[in-house]
Structures are given as structure tokens and as C-alpha cells.
Amino acid sequence: MRFQVEKPEADEQVREGSGWEVFAYSRPHWREKVNGDLCYTKEFGTHALVVVADVLGHGEGAHRGAVVLAQAMPRATGVLQQTYSVLEEAASQTRGCALFLALLDRKAIEYILVGNIRGWVLTRKGTEVLVGQPGIAGKRMLNPAIRRLELPGPALLLVCTDGIKRSFSPVGLQWLREEWEGEETACRVVERYGIAEDDASVLVGRRYV
């Protein structure tokens, strides 16, 4: 588990059972030392749970919200609906957040996406844009849609908060498909496309088999 504390850092998690390696990189608003983004990964045997949350705003207030979410994560399970309920309850004690959570395994991705977080899955067949729904977790009761994406083989999952420019898209970016370390990919997206006036975070998952 990691959330931004004082400086930009990369986080690496190796997921043997799920077949995924997951990395995240985050940095705060240029005037702040901490941010309100949270990237989290937890292993459940043959599945890996990943979470990206973006608490509204930035600075100390948003960071305190991210801490509340992080403290709730040990109660998360390998069931998406239950995990969403845990995070929604925690988010109700904060400013609210945009939220992405997914279960990754060797065959598919199941996910919930609420708010302005964006995500893509790149495979040999092309790029799939992850489908979200409007809303703010923790501020209004939502019925989260659980979606499933089958994976035919190796895949790359890329998820970013709204601190990454809307002009960014992995479509056509050859360097994303190369055999880069996930940490390097996440850092490169933040450095090239991050908005200085906002917290910016990128989570990258690679499934090699």
C-alpha cells in the first residue's frame, strides 16, 4: 500500500499468483508536499486487487482524505462490490473521490470506474477504453456498474487520475507497447503529461502470459 507522503515515488508490486506486475507513480501539485491520490494493490491468491482514488482538491485536506481511504483498505476483500462499499463508506468521511477498482487475473479484468479517472487496456488486438460512470464516491449513493474485460493474452493496464492531461491517450504510443518496466512507464506518463497545478498519478499493470 502507498500514498504520497513527501516526494514523488514509484511503487512496485510483483503479483505471482495473478500473473500481473503492478506499478504506480504519483506526485503532488507543484506547490504541495503531499497529495490526495491513492494507489493500492493487494493480492488474493489468483487475483490482484488494484485501486486508484483521487480525493477532490489537493494539498493537506485532500491528503487527509487519502489517508482515510488507505486506512480502510485492510478491510477490502476479493469481491468488488464489497470493496466498493468499504471505500464508499470511508470516502463519505472525506471530500469524496473519483475511484477505480479492479480485480486482475490471468484471464480477465473486472472493474468499477466512477468519476473522472481514465483507464485503458492494451493487448495485441488493440486498445480498449475502460467504461466509467459519472459520480463522486462518498458524496452520493451510487449503484456501481461492474464490468468485465476478457484478455486473450499479454496485456497492459494503464489508469490515470485527472492530473494527467485529457489530451493523453496510449493509442498509437509505441513506447508503451515496448518491454519497458512498468515503473518507468508510469513515471514517463506523469512527467510528460502531468498537470503541474494538480496531483497526478498513474498505475500500470503488466500481464506477460
C-alpha positions in Angstrom: 0.0 0.0 0.0 1.3 3.5 -0.7 0.0 7.0 -0.8 2.1 10.2 -1.4 3.8 11.4 1.7 6.6 13.9 0.9 8.2 13.2 -2.5 7.4 11.5 -5.8 7.9 7.8 -5.5 7.3 4.7 -7.6 5.7 1.7 -6.1 6.3 -1.9 -7.4 4.3 -4.9 -6.5 5.0 -8.3 -8.1 1.9 -10.5 -8.4 2.9 -14.1 -8.9 -0.5 -15.8 -8.5 -2.4 -13.4 -10.6 0.2 -13.2 -13.4 0.4 -9.4 -13.1 3.0 -6.9 -12.1 1.6 -3.7 -10.9 3.4 -0.3 -10.5 2.3 3.2 -9.6 3.9 6.6 -9.6 2.4 9.7 -8.1 3.4 13.3 -7.5 1.6 16.3 -5.9 0.5 19.7 -7.1 3.7 21.7 -7.6 3.1 23.9 -4.6 2.3 21.0 -2.3 4.3 18.4 -0.5 1.5 15.8 -0.2 -1.4 14.8 -2.4 -4.8 13.3 -2.4 -4.3 10.4 -4.8 -4.1 6.8 -3.6 -2.7 3.8 -5.5 -3.1 0.5 -3.8 -2.6 -3.2 -4.6 -3.4 -6.3 -2.7 -3.0 -10.0 -3.6 -5.8 -12.5 -3.2 -4.4 -15.8 -4.4 -5.0 -15.9 -8.1 -6.4 -12.4 -8.1 -4.9 -9.0 -7.5 -7.0 -6.0 -6.3 -5.9 -2.6 -7.6 -7.3 0.7 -6.5 -6.8 4.3 -7.8 -8.6 7.0 -5.9 -8.4 10.8 -6.4 -9.8 12.8 -3.4 -11.3 16.1 -4.5 -8.9 19.0 -4.4 -5.3 18.9 -3.4 -2.9 19.7 -0.6 -3.3 18.8 3.1 -7.1 18.4 3.0 -7.1 16.0 0.1 -4.2 14.1 1.6 -6.1 13.6 4.8 -8.9 12.1 2.8 -6.4 9.7 1.0 -5.2 8.6 4.5 -8.7 7.8 5.5 -9.1 5.6 2.3 -5.8 3.9 2.9 -6.7 3.1 6.5 -9.9 1.4 5.2 -8.1 -0.8 2.6 -7.2 -3.7 5.0 -11.0 -4.4 5.2 -11.1 -4.9 1.4 -11.8 -8.3 0.1 -11.5 -10.0 -3.3 -15.2 -9.1 -4.0 -15.5 -5.8 -6.0 -19.0 -4.9 -4.6 -17.8 -5.3 -1.0 -14.6 -3.4 -1.6 -16.5 -0.6 -3.2 -18.8 -0.4 -0.2 -15.8 -0.2 2.1 -14.3 2.6 0.1 -17.6 4.4 -0.3 -18.1 4.4 3.4 -14.6 5.7 4.0 -15.0 8.4 1.3 -18.1 9.7 3.0 -15.8 10.9 5.7 -13.8 12.9 3.2 -14.4 15.4 0.3 -15.4 12.4 -1.8 -13.3 10.9 -4.6 -13.1 9.6 -8.1 -12.5 5.9 -7.9 -11.2 2.9 -9.9 -11.0 -0.6 -8.5 -10.4 -3.8 -10.4 -9.7 -7.5 -9.9 -7.0 -8.8 -12.2 -6.4 -12.4 -13.0 -4.8 -14.4 -15.8 -7.9 -14.3 -18.0 -9.8 -11.1 -17.3 -10.2 -7.8 -15.6 -13.3 -7.0 -13.6 -13.6 -3.3 -12.6 -15.7 -0.4 -11.3 -14.9 3.1 -12.5 -16.6 6.2 -11.0 -15.8 9.8 -11.9 -13.0 11.3 -14.0 -10.3 8.7 -13.6 -9.4 7.2 -17.1 -8.2 3.8 -18.0 -7.2 1.6 -20.9 -6.2 -2.0 -21.6 -3.7 -2.6 -24.4 -3.4 -6.0 -26.0 -2.1 -7.4 -29.3 -5.5 -6.8 -30.8 -5.7 -3.1 -29.9 -6.6 -0.7 -27.2 -9.8 -0.9 -25.1 -11.0 2.2 -23.3 -12.4 1.3 -19.8 -16.0 2.5 -19.4 -16.9 4.6 -16.4 -19.9 6.2 -14.9 -20.4 9.7 -13.6 -20.4 10.5 -9.9 -18.3 11.1 -6.8 -17.8 8.1 -4.4 -18.8 9.1 -0.9 -21.0 12.0 -1.7 -24.0 10.3 -3.3 -25.1 6.7 -3.1 -24.3 5.0 -6.4 -25.1 1.6 -7.8 -21.7 0.8 -9.2 -21.6 -1.0 -12.6 -19.2 -4.0 -12.5 -17.7 -4.6 -16.0 -15.6 -7.5 -17.2 -13.0 -7.5 -20.0 -11.7 -10.8 -21.2 -8.0 -10.9 -22.0 -6.7 -13.0 -24.9 -3.0 -12.9 -23.8 -0.4 -10.4 -22.6 -1.9 -7.1 -21.6 -1.1 -3.7 -20.2 -3.5 -1.8 -17.9 -3.0 1.9 -17.6 -5.0 4.1 -15.2 -4.6 7.8 -14.5 -6.1 10.5 -12.4 -7.3 13.8 -13.8 -3.9 15.3 -13.1 -2.9 13.8 -16.4 -3.8 15.9 -19.4 -7.0 15.0 -21.2 -5.0 15.0 -24.4 -3.1 12.0 -23.3 -4.1 8.7 -24.9 -2.0 5.5 -25.2 -3.4 4.8 -28.6 -0.5 5.0 -31.1 2.2 5.4 -28.5 4.6 2.7 -29.5 6.9 3.1 -26.5 4.0 1.9 -24.2 3.9 -1.4 -26.0 7.7 -2.0 -25.7 9.1 -4.1 -23.0 9.5 -1.2 -20.6 9.4 -1.7 -16.8 6.0 -0.7 -15.5 7.7 1.8 -13.1 9.4 3.6 -16.0 6.2 3.7 -18.0 4.2 5.2 -15.1 6.9 7.8 -14.4 7.2 8.7 -18.1 3.5 9.4 -18.4 3.4 11.6 -15.3 6.5 13.5 -16.4 5.3 14.1 -19.9 1.6 14.6 -19.4 1.2 15.6 -15.8 -0.6 18.9 -15.0 1.6 21.0 -12.6 -1.5 22.5 -10.9 -2.9 19.2 -9.8 -1.9 15.9 -8.2 -1.0 13.4 -10.8 -0.9 9.6 -10.6 -0.5 6.7 -13.0 -1.0 3.0 -12.3 0.4 0.4 -14.7 -0.2 -3.3 -14.7 1.5 -5.8 -17.0 0.4 -9.3 -17.6 3.1 -11.2 -19.5 1.4 -14.5 -20.1 
